[in-house]
Amino acid sequence: MIFARRVFTIAGIYGLAVLLPFYGLEGKIGRDAPPAITHPEYFYGFLGVAVAWQVAFLLIGRDPARLRPLMVPAVLEKAAFGIAVVVLYGLGRVDARTLAGGGVDLLLGALFVAAFVRTRPADGRQITAG
């Protein structure tokens, strides 16, 4: 359980440190990687959902056994961005910097899977196949 606590807490802190600055970068993103953001509601909506998940990771890190079911959508959250970035990079639509960010999400997703497997549910039951 210590592993899950550490993985989710570190992921939440890292995510907040990376994401929160984006709230002030809409204009800079448009200048550095034109065209400018034309639908800010999508940008801020994505950002808000991503920040909310970082808070969820911090909560999971406080009580992994009780919040173990939330680890499944946490893995999906990491896979959704990581896989999309790999595909977009393959199509030449994002740069290597973005690919690296997607790689971090895929690594964290793999660590979330490991944390899920290593954490017993709060009621002590393990899910078995068959």
Secondary structure, 3 states (H helix, E strand, C coil): CHHHHHHHHHHHHHHHHHHHHHHHCHHHHHHHCCCCCCCHHHHHHHHHHHHHHHHHHHHHHHCCCCCHHHHHHHHHHHHHHHHHHHHHHHCCCCCHHHHHHHHHHHHHHHHHHHHHHHCCCCCCCCCCCC
